[in-house]
C-alpha cells in the first residue's frame, strides 16, 4: 500500500480546512433536501457542474429525502440497479432518469 504524501504543516492545515468546508456544504445540501427546499431533480442537474454535489453518494442523498429511510433508499437503488457506493456524478443518463421517476412516485 502506498504511503500518503508528505505534507507541510501549512498544506495539512489547508487540506483540513478544505475538507471541513466540503463537509459543511454537503450537510447543508442534505438539510435542504430534508426540508424540501431543493428537489432530487435539481440536485442531479447540479451534480455535473458542482464538484461538491457530484461527489455525494447516491445512498446518502436518498436517505436525506423526506419519507425515505435506509431500507427504502437501498430498495430503490436495487430497483434502479445502482451500486451502494455510486456517487451522483457517476450516474448515467438512464440511471438518473429512472431514479428521478422512481422518487416522483
Protein Blocks (a to p, Z undefined) as FASTA:
>chain_A
ZZdddddfklmmmmmmmmmmmmmmmmmmmmmmmnopacfklmmmmmmmmmklmmpcfklm
mmmpghiafklmmmmmmmnopafkbcfklpcfklmmmmmmmmmZZ
